[in-house]
Amino acid sequence: MDSAQIWQAWRDQPLQEVLFLCRDAIEEADFSMVQRWRDGGGKVVGHFQVYFPVELAHAAGMLPLKTAGAPVEPNHADSRFGSYLCSVIKTSLELSLSERVELDFFVSHPICDAARNLAAIWGRNHSYPSQILYLPQNANSSGSAGYLSEEYSRLFTELQGVSGVTATDDDLRRSIALFNRSRALVRELYALKRQEPWKVAAEDAYALVAIGGRIPVEEHIALLEHVLPQLPAFHRKAEDRVRVVFEGAFCEQPPLDLIRMVGRSCYIVDDDFLIGLRWITSDIDAAGEPLLALATAYLEQSSYSPVQHDNRKPKEEMLLHRIGEANAGAAVLTAAKMCEPGLEEQVSYVLALDDKQLPYFLSEFEESMTNFGSLELQVETFVENLLFG
């Protein structure tokens, strides 16, 4: 499958137009780029939040699609779930039931009770395979890497069975090298956000990362290699804004309008947006056994998140470290509505920030938010209090 056929619209366009096209593409609910992949004979694996080893899908010749819901009404999905659930679960299934996107394989994870049950519900409503990827519950166990390597091997075999592609270790190494490059470019983007945040708007940075969950990695690399050299020369003046870290979007993603709204008052210099696409924090060395290298990277070269329990990564300390590294003066602590893991983390974060006398703003969100007036006023008041006491 030629990845150059998936998304051509941005090529040969000025920077502002490229950024607009990225924002527009991640807000569309018909997934036209995914359909073009399928029209060319490609197969698609949808993977639910938070982390998925995308290299396995790529090496098996499939397009890994980050299934993160959408701002759509769950008219079909409502009859499959109880009412007290976060919207990302419902709208993800809605996209498939309403035929806005077509998959050949679906993978979920036991990151919460709702996500644990999603694979079974998805499987009952579709003819293609639906699997749970069991990431290790105890990341500190000496057997975790070996266990996860075996789990990856099981899933890799399933993916090849669906795609009809027999992949070798060398194929997997090539996929790892490509995603190493993509993640390195994303780290370069985040370095710019921390150093000169006025050079890239919060919603543009988000869109540049998010689009990587919808298009082939080769295309994402080409896009970032085109955009990143232009951003430092972009003529925007630095303003007197509070530098903040945005924390709490590890699973359900805030609407782009919410990110834009916060970004108008603050500089979002770091965040946990789309953390699964940024989970691996350094290049993976796959010179040896690639499945073991991927498993080890998940455990040893990874970010922190409420969905991974690792005693070496106390989340409160990791957040404080993130704030310090980004030279931020405050934190925006959010959680998706009806998200128990997210709301529980807020308590721990608040206690840690209070202890360090760091200011913070608390908020909840959901994909379908349409009225930002009250929230915008709250954010502006918060910023004014920080700037002017």
C-alpha positions in Angstrom: 0.0 0.0 0.0 1.5 3.4 -1.1 1.2 5.7 1.9 1.6 8.7 -0.5 -2.0 8.1 -1.7 -3.5 8.6 1.7 -3.3 12.3 2.3 -1.9 14.6 -0.3 -3.8 17.8 0.5 -1.0 19.4 2.7 1.8 19.0 0.1 3.1 22.2 -1.5 1.0 24.3 0.8 2.2 27.2 2.9 2.6 26.6 6.6 -0.6 28.2 7.8 -2.6 26.2 5.3 -0.9 22.9 6.4 -1.7 23.6 10.0 -5.4 24.4 9.1 -5.6 21.2 7.1 -4.3 19.2 10.1 -6.8 20.7 12.4 -9.6 20.1 9.9 -8.6 16.5 9.3 -8.6 15.5 13.0 -12.0 17.0 13.5 -13.7 15.2 10.6 -15.9 12.2 11.6 -16.0 10.3 8.3 -12.3 9.3 8.4 -11.8 9.8 4.7 -8.1 9.1 4.9 -8.7 5.7 6.4 -11.2 5.0 3.6 -8.6 5.8 1.0 -6.3 3.4 2.6 -9.0 0.7 2.4 -9.8 1.6 -1.2 -6.2 0.9 -2.0 -6.5 -2.6 -0.6 -5.2 -1.9 2.9 -6.5 -3.2 6.2 -7.0 -1.3 9.4 -6.6 -2.1 13.1 -8.4 0.2 15.5 -6.7 0.5 18.9 -8.4 2.1 21.8 -6.7 4.5 24.2 -4.1 4.7 25.8 -1.1 2.7 24.4 -0.7 0.3 21.6 2.5 -1.1 20.0 1.8 0.4 16.5 4.9 -1.2 15.2 3.2 -4.6 15.2 0.4 -3.4 13.0 2.7 -1.6 10.6 5.0 -4.6 10.2 1.9 -6.7 9.5 1.0 -4.4 6.7 -2.0 -2.8 8.5 -2.8 0.9 9.2 -3.0 1.4 13.0 -5.9 3.8 13.7 -6.0 5.5 17.1 -9.7 5.1 18.2 -10.3 8.1 20.4 -13.9 8.8 19.8 -15.4 11.8 18.1 -17.8 14.7 18.7 -20.8 12.6 17.5 -24.0 11.6 19.2 -23.9 7.9 20.2 -27.3 7.1 18.7 -26.4 3.4 18.0 -23.9 2.9 20.9 -26.3 4.1 23.6 -28.2 0.8 23.3 -25.0 -1.2 23.9 -23.9 0.5 27.1 -25.2 1.8 30.4 -25.7 5.5 30.7 -23.0 6.2 33.3 -19.9 5.9 31.0 -17.4 8.4 29.6 -18.2 9.5 26.1 -15.0 8.2 24.5 -16.2 4.6 24.9 -19.6 5.3 23.4 -18.5 7.5 20.5 -15.6 5.2 19.5 -18.1 2.3 19.0 -20.6 4.8 17.4 -18.1 5.6 14.7 -18.1 1.9 13.7 -21.7 1.1 14.2 -22.7 4.1 12.1 -20.2 3.1 9.4 -18.2 6.2 9.6 -15.1 4.1 9.8 -14.5 0.5 8.8 -12.0 -1.7 10.6 -10.6 -5.2 10.1 -9.4 -5.7 13.7 -10.0 -4.0 17.0 -7.9 -3.9 20.2 -8.8 -2.6 23.6 -7.0 -2.7 26.9 -8.1 -3.3 30.6 -7.3 0.3 31.6 -10.6 0.6 33.3 -13.8 -1.4 33.7 -15.4 0.3 30.7 -12.5 -0.3 28.4 -12.1 -3.9 29.7 -15.7 -4.6 28.5 -15.4 -2.7 25.2 -13.6 -5.4 23.3 -16.4 -8.0 24.1 -19.2 -5.5 23.2 -17.3 -4.5 20.0 -16.8 -8.2 19.1 -20.5 -9.0 19.5 -21.4 -6.2 17.1 -18.9 -7.0 14.3 -17.7 -10.0 12.3 -14.0 -9.2 12.5 -11.7 -10.1 15.5 -11.8 -8.0 18.6 -9.1 -8.6 21.2 -7.8 -7.3 24.6 -4.2 -6.5 24.8 -3.2 -7.4 28.4 -0.5 -5.0 29.4 1.2 -6.0 32.6 -0.5 -4.9 35.8 2.7 -5.0 37.8 5.3 -3.1 35.8 7.9 -3.7 38.5 7.9 -7.5 38.3 11.0 -9.1 36.9 8.8 -11.2 34.7 6.9 -8.3 33.1 9.1 -7.9 30.0 9.0 -11.6 29.2 5.3 -11.7 29.7 4.6 -8.7 27.6 6.9 -10.0 24.8 4.7 -13.1 24.7 1.6 -11.1 24.7 2.9 -9.0 21.8 3.8 -12.2 20.0 0.3 -13.5 20.3 -1.2 -10.3 19.0 1.4 -10.1 16.2 0.3 -13.5 15.0 -3.3 -12.5 15.0 -2.6 -9.3 13.0 -0.7 -11.2 10.4 -3.6 -13.7 10.1 -6.0 -10.8 9.3 -3.7 -8.9 7.0 -2.4 -12.0 5.1 1.2 -10.7 5.5 3.9 -12.8 6.9 6.2 -10.5 8.8 9.8 -11.2 9.8 11.9 -9.8 12.6 13.6 -7.6 10.1 10.2 -6.2 9.0 9.5 -5.4 12.7 12.9 -3.7 13.1 12.2 -1.5 10.0 8.8 -0.6 11.6 10.5 0.3 14.9 13.0 2.5 13.1 10.2 4.4 11.3 8.3 5.0 14.5 11.5 6.0 16.3 11.9 8.7 13.7 8.2 9.8 14.1 8.5 10.0 17.9 11.8 11.9 17.7 10.1 14.5 15.5 7.2 14.8 18.0 9.8 15.2 20.8 11.3 18.0 18.7 7.9 19.7 18.5 7.4 19.4 22.3 10.9 20.9 22.8 9.8 23.9 20.8 6.6 24.2 22.9 8.6 24.3 26.1 11.2 26.7 24.8 9.3 29.1 22.5 5.6 28.3 22.9 4.5 31.4 21.0 5.9 29.8 17.8 3.3 27.0 17.7 -0.4 27.4 18.9 -1.6 24.8 21.3 -4.2 23.4 18.9 -1.7 23.2 16.0 0.8 21.2 18.1 -2.1 18.9 19.1 -3.2 18.4 15.6 0.3 17.7 14.3 0.6 14.8 16.8 -3.0 13.6 16.5 -2.8 13.2 12.7 -0.2 10.6 13.3 -2.8 8.3 14.7 -4.7 8.3 11.4 -2.2 8.2 8.6 0.7 5.9 7.8 3.9 6.6 9.8 5.8 7.3 6.5 3.3 10.1 5.8 3.5 11.5 9.3 7.3 11.7 9.1 7.1 13.6 5.8 4.5 16.0 7.3 6.6 16.7 10.4 9.8 17.0 8.4 8.1 19.6 6.3 6.5 21.6 9.1 9.1 21.6 12.0 11.9 23.5 10.2 9.4 26.3 9.4 8.0 26.8 12.9 11.0 28.5 14.6 11.0 31.1 11.9 7.3 31.8 12.2 6.7 35.4 13.0 4.7 35.5 16.3 5.6 37.7 19.2 6.0 36.4 22.7 3.2 37.6 25.0 2.8 37.9 28.7 1.0 34.6 29.3 1.1 32.1 32.1 3.0 29.0 31.2 1.0 25.9 32.2 1.1 22.1 32.0 -2.2 20.5 31.0 -2.7 17.2 32.8 -5.6 14.7 32.6 -6.2 14.0 28.9 -4.5 10.6 29.0 -7.5 8.8 27.6 -10.5 10.8 26.4 -9.2 13.8 24.5 -10.5 17.4 25.1 -12.2 19.0 22.2 -9.9 21.1 20.0 -12.0 24.2 20.9 -11.1 23.6 24.6 -7.4 23.4 23.8 -7.7 26.5 21.6 -9.6 28.3 24.4 -7.0 27.6 27.1 -4.2 28.4 24.6 -5.6 31.9 24.1 -5.0 32.7 27.7 -2.0 30.5 28.6 1.0 28.9 26.9 0.5 25.2 27.2 4.1 24.2 27.4 3.6 20.5 28.2 0.7 18.1 28.5 -0.4 14.5 28.5 -2.4 14.9 25.2 -2.4 11.6 23.2 0.2 10.2 25.6 -0.1 6.8 24.0 1.4 8.2 20.8 4.2 9.7 22.9 4.5 6.9 25.4 8.0 5.8 24.3 10.3 8.6 25.3 13.5 7.5 23.5 14.6 5.4 20.5 14.0 1.7 20.8 17.1 -0.4 20.0 15.8 -3.5 18.1 19.2 -4.9 17.1 18.3 -8.0 19.1 14.9 -9.5 19.6 12.4 -6.8 18.4 9.4 -8.0 20.4 11.4 -8.0 23.6 12.8 -4.6 22.7 9.2 -3.3 22.3 8.2 -4.8 25.6 11.2 -3.5 27.5 10.6 0.0 26.0 7.0 0.0 27.3 8.3 -0.6 30.8 11.6 1.2 30.9 11.5 3.9 28.2 8.0 5.3 28.8 6.0 8.1 30.2 3.8 8.0 33.3 0.0 7.6 33.3 -2.9 6.7 35.6 -3.3 3.5 33.5 0.1 2.1 34.4 1.0 1.2 38.0 4.8 1.6 38.3 6.3 2.4 41.7 9.3 3.9 39.9 7.0 6.6 38.4 5.1 8.2 41.2 2.7 10.4 39.2 2.7 13.3 41.6 6.5 13.6 41.4 6.4 13.0 37.6 3.9 15.9 37.2 6.1 18.2 39.4 9.1 17.2 37.3 7.1 18.0 34.1 6.2 21.4 35.4 9.8 22.1 36.4 11.3 20.9 33.1 8.8 23.1 31.2 9.4 26.1 33.5 5.7 26.3 34.0 4.1 28.4 36.7 0.8 26.5 37.0 -1.1 23.4 36.1 -4.5 22.9 34.4 -5.9 19.6 35.9 -8.7 18.1 33.9 -10.6 14.9 33.8 -13.2 13.5 31.4 -16.6 13.4 32.9 -17.4 10.0 34.5 -13.8 8.9 34.4 -12.9 7.4 37.8 -9.1 7.0 37.2 -8.9 10.6 36.1 -10.9 12.0 39.0 -8.9 9.9 41.5 -5.6 11.3 40.1 -6.8 14.8 40.5 -6.9 14.4 44.2 -3.3 13.2 44.3 -2.1 16.0 42.0 -3.9 18.7 44.0 -2.3 17.5 47.2 1.2 17.5 45.6 0.7 21.0 44.1 -0.7 22.4 47.3 2.4 21.1 49.1 4.7 22.9 46.7 2.4 26.0 46.7 1.9 25.8 42.9 -1.3 27.2 41.5 -3.7 25.0 39.5 -7.1 25.1 37.7 -9.5 22.2 38.0 -11.9 21.3 35.2 -13.9 18.5 33.6 -14.6 18.0 29.9 -16.3 15.7 27.4 -16.0 15.3 23.7 -19.5 16.8 23.0 -18.9 20.1 24.9 -20.4 22.9 22.9 -20.8 25.8 25.3 -17.4 27.0 26.5 -18.6 30.4 27.8 -18.6 29.6 31.5 -15.4 27.6 31.3 -13.6 30.3 29.3 -14.5 32.9 31.9 -13.2 30.6 34.7 -9.9 30.2 32.9 -9.5 33.9 32.2 -10.2 34.7 35.9 -7.7 32.1 36.9 -5.0 33.6 34.6 -5.8 37.2 35.7 -5.4 36.2 39.4 -2.0 34.7 38.6 -0.8 37.7 36.7 -2.2 40.4 38.8 -2.8 38.8 42.2 
